[in-house]
Amino acid sequence: MKTTVSAFLGALALGVSFASVASATDTSACLITKTDTNPFFVKMKEGATAKAKELGVTLKSYAGKVDGDSESQVAAIESCIADGAKGILITASDTKGIVPTIKKARDAGLLVIALDTPLDPINSADATFATDNLLAGKLIGEWAKGTMGDGAKDAKVGFLDLTPDQPSVDVLRDQGFMIGFGIDPKDPNKIGDETDPRIVGHDVTNGNEEGGRKAMENLLQKDPGINVIHTINEPAAVGAYQALKAVGMEKNVLIVSVDGGCPGVKSVEEGVIGATSQQYPLMMAALGVEAIKKFADTGEKPKPTEGKSFFDTGVSLVTDKPVKGVPSISVKEGLAKCWG
């Protein structure tokens, strides 16, 4: 496929980066992430780029300006369709709103693989390569409950979520934590309808430190006695810790999270985060590129892990304070497997 000047300029306007130059016989693919600054997505791009180079796949990478920027992702999909790409790997910001555009891509013959964040409904993509985010949430919920012991019965729990749109990854981690901690999540597809009196409230962070700090401040105003915080990711967790430290409460609140990036695992080592569920973005993206290459060569689509609706790329609880009955790995082991 020959890249035209107009297509190239249009891609630049969308913030696309080219991993290689297309030739007439290349398989081409697109990686579309929520942002290009979060270490999770940086590592995802690294994995996709390396695998694309290995397999001779031309990869174009796009990203939203901020977490939640679905418009840029829609524009990126349109560009991938116009360019004649064979497949798209996407971490969707709006898991419901993006579906009509995803359908256009699939109708045009592209293989669409959701990475990390399942679409809503999940079968809107041809396949999903992801962490079992419900399990990731359950692990940190079980760990927090076990760590608190009898105190879990009277805990005051806050949730630092992602965005108001409630993307599936956000819902799954929240609901998983509640199940693990012993809270009835009510509607498993919705955040915020719970009635358990231990829940102080929910706030959104956009998955970054500043958002985590502000959200933590808001929850402290609701109840200064809050003592457990579930965070959507580790940057949000660090922001929460900063807000707590500013008012001298950093030793009074147990923070748990999901991601497993190197900075986050070091935060566990330092006691900022009690435990985190580690996922493996490089593997997700590399496997995704392999799947697109195979589809381009044979027409074969990837299959989910047996018994699940997606291909499970694994998750491990990382902590140096293990709880009996909750499987975990040490910080040392987590640092050997971390990213970012």
C-alpha atoms as a printed R data frame, in Angstrom:
    type eleno elety resid chain resno       x       y      z
1   ATOM     1    CA   MET     A     1   0.000   0.000  0.000
2   ATOM     2    CA   LYS     A     2   1.433   3.356 -1.019
3   ATOM     3    CA   THR     A     3   1.041   6.176  1.490
4   ATOM     4    CA   THR     A     4  -0.068   9.344 -0.309
5   ATOM     5    CA   VAL     A     5   1.113  12.830  0.635
6   ATOM     6    CA   SER     A     6  -2.402  13.886  1.596
7   ATOM     7    CA   ALA     A     7  -2.911  10.816  3.775
8   ATOM     8    CA   PHE     A     8   0.458  11.414  5.427
9   ATOM     9    CA   LEU     A     9  -0.373  15.051  6.203
10  ATOM    10    CA   GLY     A    10  -3.784  14.046  7.485
11  ATOM    11    CA   ALA     A    11  -2.197  11.461  9.734
12  ATOM    12    CA   LEU     A    12   0.211  14.016 11.120
13  ATOM    13    CA   ALA     A    13  -2.737  16.248 11.966
14  ATOM    14    CA   LEU     A    14  -4.174  13.377 14.048
15  ATOM    15    CA   GLY     A    15  -0.888  12.852 15.883
16  ATOM    16    CA   VAL     A    16   0.037   9.592 14.199
17  ATOM    17    CA   SER     A    17   3.552   8.203 14.377
18  ATOM    18    CA   PHE     A    18   4.943   5.842 11.755
19  ATOM    19    CA   ALA     A    19   6.843   2.772 12.931
20  ATOM    20    CA   SER     A    20   7.980   2.023  9.384
21  ATOM    21    CA   VAL     A    21   7.408   3.038  5.775
22  ATOM    22    CA   ALA     A    22   4.784   1.063  3.894
23  ATOM    23    CA   SER     A    23   5.560  -0.890  0.751
24  ATOM    24    CA   ALA     A    24   3.297  -2.477 -1.807
25  ATOM    25    CA   THR     A    25   3.373  -5.873 -0.066
26  ATOM    26    CA   ASP     A    26   3.364  -4.854  3.597
27  ATOM    27    CA   THR     A    27   0.654  -5.808  6.051
28  ATOM    28    CA   SER     A    28  -0.396  -2.589  7.759
29  ATOM    29    CA   ALA     A    29  -1.957  -2.184 11.192
30  ATOM    30    CA   CYS     A    30  -3.026   0.597 13.535
31  ATOM    31    CA   LEU     A    31  -2.546   0.949 17.281
32  ATOM    32    CA   ILE     A    32  -4.943   3.404 18.929
33  ATOM    33    CA   THR     A    33  -4.415   4.078 22.648
34  ATOM    34    CA   LYS     A    34  -6.180   6.355 25.119
35  ATOM    35    CA   THR     A    35  -3.103   8.585 25.511
36  ATOM    36    CA   ASP     A    36   0.573   8.481 24.551
37  ATOM    37    CA   THR     A    37   1.828   9.617 27.980
38  ATOM    38    CA   ASN     A    38   0.553   6.999 30.435
39  ATOM    39    CA   PRO     A    39   3.399   4.459 30.949
40  ATOM    40    CA   PHE     A    40   0.949   1.605 30.362
41  ATOM    41    CA   PHE     A    41   0.228   2.800 26.835
42  ATOM    42    CA   VAL     A    42   3.870   3.715 26.219
43  ATOM    43    CA   LYS     A    43   4.795   0.102 26.969
44  ATOM    44    CA   MET     A    44   1.913  -1.128 24.825
45  ATOM    45    CA   LYS     A    45   3.237   0.894 21.888
46  ATOM    46    CA   GLU     A    46   6.738  -0.445 22.537
47  ATOM    47    CA   GLY     A    47   5.501  -4.024 22.390
48  ATOM    48    CA   ALA     A    48   3.454  -3.442 19.244
49  ATOM    49    CA   THR     A    49   6.309  -1.610 17.497
50  ATOM    50    CA   ALA     A    50   8.867  -4.310 18.282
51  ATOM    51    CA   LYS     A    51   6.586  -7.131 17.138
52  ATOM    52    CA   ALA     A    52   5.614  -5.207 13.978
53  ATOM    53    CA   LYS     A    53   9.276  -4.780 13.081
54  ATOM    54    CA   GLU     A    54   9.913  -8.483 13.698
55  ATOM    55    CA   LEU     A    55   7.005  -9.558 11.464
56  ATOM    56    CA   GLY     A    56   7.406  -6.936  8.748
57  ATOM    57    CA   VAL     A    57   4.149  -5.186  9.622
58  ATOM    58    CA   THR     A    58   3.747  -1.467  8.970
59  ATOM    59    CA   LEU     A    59   2.375   0.041 12.178
60  ATOM    60    CA   LYS     A    60   0.807   3.466 12.657
61  ATOM    61    CA   SER     A    61   0.201   4.609 16.220
62  ATOM    62    CA   TYR     A    62  -2.486   7.065 17.311
63  ATOM    63    CA   ALA     A    63  -3.556   8.341 20.727
64  ATOM    64    CA   GLY     A    64  -6.142  10.577 22.315
65  ATOM    65    CA   LYS     A    65  -5.033  13.914 23.741
66  ATOM    66    CA   VAL     A    66  -6.228  12.878 27.216
67  ATOM    67    CA   ASP     A    67  -7.917   9.839 28.720
68  ATOM    68    CA   GLY     A    68 -11.537  10.088 27.608
69  ATOM    69    CA   ASP     A    69 -10.793  11.735 24.240
70  ATOM    70    CA   SER     A    70 -12.986   9.529 22.059
71  ATOM    71    CA   GLU     A    71 -13.203  11.997 19.165
72  ATOM    72    CA   SER     A    72  -9.520  11.555 18.330
73  ATOM    73    CA   GLN     A    73  -9.963   7.791 18.417
74  ATOM    74    CA   VAL     A    74 -12.906   7.963 16.022
75  ATOM    75    CA   ALA     A    75 -10.821  10.082 13.637
76  ATOM    76    CA   ALA     A    76  -7.963   7.589 13.906
77  ATOM    77    CA   ILE     A    77 -10.222   4.667 12.982
78  ATOM    78    CA   GLU     A    78 -11.518   6.573  9.968
79  ATOM    79    CA   SER     A    79  -7.922   7.192  8.884
80  ATOM    80    CA   CYS     A    80  -7.034   3.506  9.293
81  ATOM    81    CA   ILE     A    81  -9.988   2.475  7.133
82  ATOM    82    CA   ALA     A    82  -9.019   4.993  4.453
83  ATOM    83    CA   ASP     A    83  -5.406   3.785  4.515
84  ATOM    84    CA   GLY     A    84  -6.433   0.183  3.863
85  ATOM    85    CA   ALA     A    85  -5.085  -1.220  7.121
86  ATOM    86    CA   LYS     A    86  -5.606  -4.926  7.770
87  ATOM    87    CA   GLY     A    87  -6.362  -4.487 11.440
88  ATOM    88    CA   ILE     A    88  -6.772  -2.156 14.398
89  ATOM    89    CA   LEU     A    89  -5.653  -2.571 18.000
90  ATOM    90    CA   ILE     A    90  -7.546  -0.185 20.277
91  ATOM    91    CA   THR     A    91  -7.860   0.740 23.939
92  ATOM    92    CA   ALA     A    92 -11.166   2.577 23.721
93  ATOM    93    CA   SER     A    93 -11.881   5.659 25.823
94  ATOM    94    CA   ASP     A    94 -15.643   5.394 25.257
95  ATOM    95    CA   THR     A    95 -16.399   1.692 25.109
96  ATOM    96    CA   LYS     A    96 -20.015   2.205 24.032
97  ATOM    97    CA   GLY     A    97 -19.766   5.345 21.927
98  ATOM    98    CA   ILE     A    98 -16.955   4.003 19.746
99  ATOM    99    CA   VAL     A    99 -18.933   0.904 18.675
100 ATOM   100    CA   PRO     A   100 -20.594   2.369 15.526
101 ATOM   101    CA   THR     A   101 -17.182   3.446 14.191
102 ATOM   102    CA   ILE     A   102 -15.708   0.049 15.079
103 ATOM   103    CA   LYS     A   103 -18.531  -1.538 13.077
104 ATOM   104    CA   LYS     A   104 -17.573   0.566 10.065
105 ATOM   105    CA   ALA     A   105 -14.020  -0.764 10.302
106 ATOM   106    CA   ARG     A   106 -15.152  -4.379 10.583
107 ATOM   107    CA   ASP     A   107 -17.618  -3.937  7.720
108 ATOM   108    CA   ALA     A   108 -14.674  -2.662  5.669
109 ATOM   109    CA   GLY     A   109 -12.844  -5.937  6.319
110 ATOM   110    CA   LEU     A   110 -10.484  -4.877  9.122
111 ATOM   111    CA   LEU     A   111  -9.772  -7.135 12.079
112 ATOM   112    CA   VAL     A   112 -10.489  -5.142 15.251
113 ATOM   113    CA   ILE     A   113  -8.897  -6.213 18.532
114 ATOM   114    CA   ALA     A   114  -9.659  -4.443 21.800
115 ATOM   115    CA   LEU     A   115  -6.630  -4.251 24.088
116 ATOM   116    CA   ASP     A   116  -7.034  -4.048 27.875
117 ATOM   117    CA   THR     A   117 -10.473  -2.404 27.749
118 ATOM   118    CA   PRO     A   118 -13.362  -4.550 26.401
119 ATOM   119    CA   LEU     A   119 -15.886  -2.820 24.185
120 ATOM   120    CA   ASP     A   120 -19.518  -2.679 25.275
121 ATOM   121    CA   PRO     A   121 -20.779  -5.145 24.219
122 ATOM   122    CA   ILE     A   122 -17.564  -7.147 24.122
123 ATOM   123    CA   ASN     A   123 -18.442  -8.819 20.798
124 ATOM   124    CA   SER     A   124 -18.301  -5.420 19.071
125 ATOM   125    CA   ALA     A   125 -14.637  -6.289 18.462
126 ATOM   126    CA   ASP     A   126 -13.414  -9.418 16.713
127 ATOM   127    CA   ALA     A   127 -11.361 -10.238 19.807
128 ATOM   128    CA   THR     A   128 -10.219  -8.788 23.117
129 ATOM   129    CA   PHE     A   129  -6.717  -9.255 24.535
130 ATOM   130    CA   ALA     A   130  -6.804  -8.133 28.151
131 ATOM   131    CA   THR     A   131  -6.117  -8.583 31.785
132 ATOM   132    CA   ASP     A   132  -8.992 -10.212 33.629
133 ATOM   133    CA   ASN     A   133  -9.890  -6.840 35.148
134 ATOM   134    CA   LEU     A   134 -12.617  -8.304 37.331
135 ATOM   135    CA   LEU     A   135 -10.030 -10.678 38.829
136 ATOM   136    CA   ALA     A   136  -7.539  -7.810 39.186
137 ATOM   137    CA   GLY     A   137 -10.109  -5.950 41.264
138 ATOM   138    CA   LYS     A   138 -11.025  -9.045 43.286
139 ATOM   139    CA   LEU     A   139  -7.385  -9.658 44.215
140 ATOM   140    CA   ILE     A   140  -6.847  -6.194 45.666
141 ATOM   141    CA   GLY     A   141 -10.281  -6.316 47.325
142 ATOM   142    CA   GLU     A   142  -9.513  -9.644 48.998
143 ATOM   143    CA   TRP     A   143  -6.086  -8.382 50.026
144 ATOM   144    CA   ALA     A   144  -7.511  -5.176 51.532
145 ATOM   145    CA   LYS     A   145 -10.179  -7.129 53.417
146 ATOM   146    CA   GLY     A   146  -7.624  -9.606 54.743
147 ATOM   147    CA   THR     A   147  -5.201  -6.849 55.712
148 ATOM   148    CA   MET     A   148  -7.873  -4.959 57.666
149 ATOM   149    CA   GLY     A   149  -9.179  -8.057 59.422
150 ATOM   150    CA   ASP     A   150 -12.144  -7.270 61.657
151 ATOM   151    CA   GLY     A   151 -11.772  -3.593 60.730
152 ATOM   152    CA   ALA     A   152 -13.124  -4.345 57.255
153 ATOM   153    CA   LYS     A   153 -16.639  -4.607 58.719
154 ATOM   154    CA   ASP     A   154 -16.603  -0.911 59.625
155 ATOM   155    CA   ALA     A   155 -14.329   0.379 56.876
156 ATOM   156    CA   LYS     A   156 -14.929   3.676 55.120
157 ATOM   157    CA   VAL     A   157 -14.166   3.042 51.457
158 ATOM   158    CA   GLY     A   158 -13.606   5.494 48.630
159 ATOM   159    CA   PHE     A   159 -13.296   4.796 44.917
160 ATOM   160    CA   LEU     A   160 -11.096   6.843 42.606
161 ATOM   161    CA   ASP     A   161 -12.468   5.916 39.199
162 ATOM   162    CA   LEU     A   162 -11.501   6.798 35.636
163 ATOM   163    CA   THR     A   163 -14.056   8.948 33.790
164 ATOM   164    CA   PRO     A   164 -17.798   9.714 34.041
165 ATOM   165    CA   ASP     A   165 -18.415   7.506 30.971
166 ATOM   166    CA   GLN     A   166 -17.629   4.428 33.081
167 ATOM   167    CA   PRO     A   167 -15.573   2.482 30.512
168 ATOM   168    CA   SER     A   168 -15.692  -1.266 30.970
169 ATOM   169    CA   VAL     A   169 -12.204  -1.493 32.482
170 ATOM   170    CA   ASP     A   170 -13.292   0.953 35.201
171 ATOM   171    CA   VAL     A   171 -16.504  -0.930 35.955
172 ATOM   172    CA   LEU     A   172 -14.789  -4.326 36.065
173 ATOM   173    CA   ARG     A   173 -12.051  -3.215 38.465
174 ATOM   174    CA   ASP     A   174 -14.545  -1.467 40.746
175 ATOM   175    CA   GLN     A   175 -16.963  -4.369 40.845
176 ATOM   176    CA   GLY     A   176 -14.134  -6.845 41.338
177 ATOM   177    CA   PHE     A   177 -12.810  -4.894 44.315
178 ATOM   178    CA   MET     A   178 -16.263  -4.792 45.883
179 ATOM   179    CA   ILE     A   179 -16.753  -8.530 45.463
180 ATOM   180    CA   GLY     A   180 -13.314  -9.205 46.931
181 ATOM   181    CA   PHE     A   181 -13.901  -6.835 49.864
182 ATOM   182    CA   GLY     A   182 -17.369  -8.190 50.586
183 ATOM   183    CA   ILE     A   183 -19.488  -5.358 49.200
184 ATOM   184    CA   ASP     A   184 -22.581  -6.087 47.101
185 ATOM   185    CA   PRO     A   185 -21.956  -4.244 43.794
186 ATOM   186    CA   LYS     A   186 -25.660  -4.388 42.796
187 ATOM   187    CA   ASP     A   187 -25.766  -3.919 39.002
188 ATOM   188    CA   PRO     A   188 -22.463  -5.487 37.821
189 ATOM   189    CA   ASN     A   189 -22.414  -3.198 34.769
190 ATOM   190    CA   LYS     A   190 -22.719   0.081 36.644
191 ATOM   191    CA   ILE     A   191 -20.677   2.139 39.098
192 ATOM   192    CA   GLY     A   192 -22.398   4.069 41.880
193 ATOM   193    CA   ASP     A   193 -25.637   2.178 42.551
194 ATOM   194    CA   GLU     A   194 -24.308   0.360 45.636
195 ATOM   195    CA   THR     A   195 -26.057   0.745 48.993
196 ATOM   196    CA   ASP     A   196 -23.380  -0.587 51.361
197 ATOM   197    CA   PRO     A   197 -22.958   2.033 54.139
198 ATOM   198    CA   ARG     A   198 -19.183   1.530 54.118
199 ATOM   199    CA   ILE     A   199 -18.882   3.320 50.773
200 ATOM   200    CA   VAL     A   200 -18.033   7.009 51.238
201 ATOM   201    CA   GLY     A   201 -18.313   7.731 47.527
202 ATOM   202    CA   HIS     A   202 -16.857   7.710 44.020
203 ATOM   203    CA   ASP     A   203 -14.918  10.387 42.154
204 ATOM   204    CA   VAL     A   204 -13.113  10.444 38.806
205 ATOM   205    CA   THR     A   205  -9.409  10.971 38.154
206 ATOM   206    CA   ASN     A   206  -8.847  10.703 34.378
207 ATOM   207    CA   GLY     A   207  -6.213   8.171 35.370
208 ATOM   208    CA   ASN     A   208  -3.542  10.719 36.357
209 ATOM   209    CA   GLU     A   209  -1.879  12.073 39.504
210 ATOM   210    CA   GLU     A   210  -3.567  15.470 39.479
211 ATOM   211    CA   GLY     A   211  -6.953  13.835 39.064
212 ATOM   212    CA   GLY     A   212  -6.179  11.434 41.881
213 ATOM   213    CA   ARG     A   213  -5.194  14.276 44.186
214 ATOM   214    CA   LYS     A   214  -8.341  16.283 43.501
215 ATOM   215    CA   ALA     A   215 -10.617  13.261 43.780
216 ATOM   216    CA   MET     A   216  -9.033  12.307 47.104
217 ATOM   217    CA   GLU     A   217  -9.548  15.844 48.404
218 ATOM   218    CA   ASN     A   218 -13.197  15.658 47.409
219 ATOM   219    CA   LEU     A   219 -13.736  12.358 49.201
220 ATOM   220    CA   LEU     A   220 -12.004  13.660 52.330
221 ATOM   221    CA   GLN     A   221 -14.494  16.496 52.417
222 ATOM   222    CA   LYS     A   222 -17.302  13.926 52.372
223 ATOM   223    CA   ASP     A   223 -15.776  11.909 55.195
224 ATOM   224    CA   PRO     A   224 -12.372  12.681 56.784
225 ATOM   225    CA   GLY     A   225 -12.480   9.246 58.424
226 ATOM   226    CA   ILE     A   226 -12.057   7.408 55.126
227 ATOM   227    CA   ASN     A   227  -9.535   4.587 55.516
228 ATOM   228    CA   VAL     A   228  -9.570   2.476 52.315
229 ATOM   229    CA   ILE     A   229  -9.058   3.758 48.768
230 ATOM   230    CA   HIS     A   230  -9.460   1.762 45.558
231 ATOM   231    CA   THR     A   231  -7.815   3.503 42.605
232 ATOM   232    CA   ILE     A   232  -8.271   2.808 38.906
233 ATOM   233    CA   ASN     A   233  -4.491   2.914 38.342
234 ATOM   234    CA   GLU     A   234  -1.204   3.771 40.020
235 ATOM   235    CA   PRO     A   235  -0.851   7.406 38.877
236 ATOM   236    CA   ALA     A   236  -4.244   8.070 40.509
237 ATOM   237    CA   ALA     A   237  -3.032   6.227 43.612
238 ATOM   238    CA   VAL     A   238   0.073   8.432 43.867
239 ATOM   239    CA   GLY     A   239  -2.125  11.525 43.567
240 ATOM   240    CA   ALA     A   240  -4.353  10.235 46.353
241 ATOM   241    CA   TYR     A   241  -1.323   9.659 48.563
242 ATOM   242    CA   GLN     A   242  -0.130  13.216 47.940
243 ATOM   243    CA   ALA     A   243  -3.508  14.597 49.049
244 ATOM   244    CA   LEU     A   244  -3.474  12.428 52.166
245 ATOM   245    CA   LYS     A   245   0.095  13.397 53.027
246 ATOM   246    CA   ALA     A   246  -0.790  17.076 52.725
247 ATOM   247    CA   VAL     A   247  -3.211  16.682 55.649
248 ATOM   248    CA   GLY     A   248  -1.109  14.202 57.630
249 ATOM   249    CA   MET     A   249  -3.313  11.186 56.867
250 ATOM   250    CA   GLU     A   250  -1.015   9.128 54.678
251 ATOM   251    CA   LYS     A   251  -0.529   6.476 57.406
252 ATOM   252    CA   ASN     A   252  -4.239   6.194 58.136
253 ATOM   253    CA   VAL     A   253  -5.485   5.084 54.708
254 ATOM   254    CA   LEU     A   254  -4.909   1.801 52.874
255 ATOM   255    CA   ILE     A   255  -4.482   2.385 49.120
256 ATOM   256    CA   VAL     A   256  -4.794  -0.382 46.541
257 ATOM   257    CA   SER     A   257  -4.516  -0.168 42.781
258 ATOM   258    CA   VAL     A   258  -4.149  -1.918 39.421
259 ATOM   259    CA   ASP     A   259  -1.450  -1.651 36.738
260 ATOM   260    CA   GLY     A   260   1.940  -3.031 37.786
261 ATOM   261    CA   GLY     A   261   4.134  -0.416 36.130
262 ATOM   262    CA   CYS     A   262   7.639  -0.032 37.567
263 ATOM   263    CA   PRO     A   263   6.819   3.296 39.288
264 ATOM   264    CA   GLY     A   264   3.714   1.701 40.796
265 ATOM   265    CA   VAL     A   265   5.564  -1.376 42.053
266 ATOM   266    CA   LYS     A   266   8.177   0.935 43.592
267 ATOM   267    CA   SER     A   267   5.301   2.770 45.284
268 ATOM   268    CA   VAL     A   268   4.309  -0.568 46.823
269 ATOM   269    CA   GLU     A   269   7.911  -1.027 47.971
270 ATOM   270    CA   GLU     A   270   7.859   2.449 49.543
271 ATOM   271    CA   GLY     A   271   4.530   1.900 51.286
272 ATOM   272    CA   VAL     A   272   2.610   4.450 49.212
273 ATOM   273    CA   ILE     A   273   0.410   1.677 47.789
274 ATOM   274    CA   GLY     A   274  -0.378  -1.408 49.864
275 ATOM   275    CA   ALA     A   275  -0.813  -3.768 46.913
276 ATOM   276    CA   THR     A   276  -1.360  -3.584 43.179
277 ATOM   277    CA   SER     A   277  -2.582  -6.025 40.542
278 ATOM   278    CA   GLN     A   278   0.033  -6.261 37.803
279 ATOM   279    CA   GLN     A   279  -0.964  -6.583 34.158
280 ATOM   280    CA   TYR     A   280   1.181  -7.053 31.066
281 ATOM   281    CA   PRO     A   281   0.558  -4.472 28.292
282 ATOM   282    CA   LEU     A   282   3.599  -5.357 26.186
283 ATOM   283    CA   MET     A   283   2.286  -8.908 25.814
284 ATOM   284    CA   MET     A   284  -1.210  -7.669 24.902
285 ATOM   285    CA   ALA     A   285   0.077  -5.480 22.093
286 ATOM   286    CA   ALA     A   286   2.619  -7.977 20.741
287 ATOM   287    CA   LEU     A   287   0.011 -10.718 20.594
288 ATOM   288    CA   GLY     A   288  -2.359  -8.285 18.903
289 ATOM   289    CA   VAL     A   289   0.107  -7.535 16.116
290 ATOM   290    CA   GLU     A   290   0.720 -11.248 15.660
291 ATOM   291    CA   ALA     A   291  -3.024 -11.810 15.340
292 ATOM   292    CA   ILE     A   292  -3.397  -9.116 12.674
293 ATOM   293    CA   LYS     A   293  -0.483 -10.571 10.702
294 ATOM   294    CA   LYS     A   294  -2.022 -14.045 10.880
295 ATOM   295    CA   PHE     A   295  -5.403 -12.681  9.821
296 ATOM   296    CA   ALA     A   296  -3.824 -10.874  6.870
297 ATOM   297    CA   ASP     A   297  -2.013 -14.046  5.791
298 ATOM   298    CA   THR     A   298  -4.686 -16.690  6.437
299 ATOM   299    CA   GLY     A   299  -7.986 -14.986  7.285
300 ATOM   300    CA   GLU     A   300  -7.973 -16.701 10.683
301 ATOM   301    CA   LYS     A   301  -9.268 -14.711 13.666
302 ATOM   302    CA   PRO     A   302  -7.977 -15.145 17.229
303 ATOM   303    CA   LYS     A   303  -9.931 -17.215 19.743
304 ATOM   304    CA   PRO     A   304 -10.594 -16.368 23.417
305 ATOM   305    CA   THR     A   305  -9.141 -18.209 26.377
306 ATOM   306    CA   GLU     A   306 -11.216 -21.305 27.130
307 ATOM   307    CA   GLY     A   307 -14.134 -20.451 29.402
308 ATOM   308    CA   LYS     A   308 -13.763 -16.686 28.903
309 ATOM   309    CA   SER     A   309 -15.039 -14.121 26.425
310 ATOM   310    CA   PHE     A   310 -11.527 -12.707 25.853
311 ATOM   311    CA   PHE     A   311  -7.902 -13.784 25.552
312 ATOM   312    CA   ASP     A   312  -6.519 -13.541 29.093
313 ATOM   313    CA   THR     A   313  -2.996 -12.056 29.240
314 ATOM   314    CA   GLY     A   314  -2.602 -12.644 32.988
315 ATOM   315    CA   VAL     A   315  -2.568 -10.744 36.284
316 ATOM   316    CA   SER     A   316  -0.556 -11.016 39.527
317 ATOM   317    CA   LEU     A   317  -1.075  -9.348 42.911
318 ATOM   318    CA   VAL     A   318   2.124  -7.561 43.992
319 ATOM   319    CA   THR     A   319   2.794  -6.934 47.684
320 ATOM   320    CA   ASP     A   320   5.401  -7.575 50.360
321 ATOM   321    CA   LYS     A   321   2.624  -8.075 52.925
322 ATOM   322    CA   PRO     A   322   0.894 -11.254 51.708
323 ATOM   323    CA   VAL     A   323  -2.500 -12.290 53.022
324 ATOM   324    CA   LYS     A   324  -3.271 -15.960 53.611
325 ATOM   325    CA   GLY     A   325  -5.457 -17.368 50.871
326 ATOM   326    CA   VAL     A   326  -4.784 -14.531 48.423
327 ATOM   327    CA   PRO     A   327  -2.178 -15.481 45.775
328 ATOM   328    CA   SER     A   328   0.529 -12.857 45.337
329 ATOM   329    CA   ILE     A   329   4.098 -12.213 44.227
330 ATOM   330    CA   SER     A   330   6.731 -10.138 46.014
331 ATOM   331    CA   VAL     A   331   7.815  -6.626 45.080
332 ATOM   332    CA   LYS     A   332  11.112  -8.112 43.896
333 ATOM   333    CA   GLU     A   333   9.242 -10.407 41.518
334 ATOM   334    CA   GLY     A   334   6.976  -7.544 40.449
335 ATOM   335    CA   LEU     A   335   9.951  -5.347 39.631
336 ATOM   336    CA   ALA     A   336  11.351  -8.114 37.428
337 ATOM   337    CA   LYS     A   337   8.103  -8.161 35.421
338 ATOM   338    CA   CYS     A   338   7.144  -4.479 35.512
339 ATOM   339    CA   TRP     A   339   7.019  -1.911 32.707
340 ATOM   340    CA   GLY     A   340   7.349   1.822 32.301
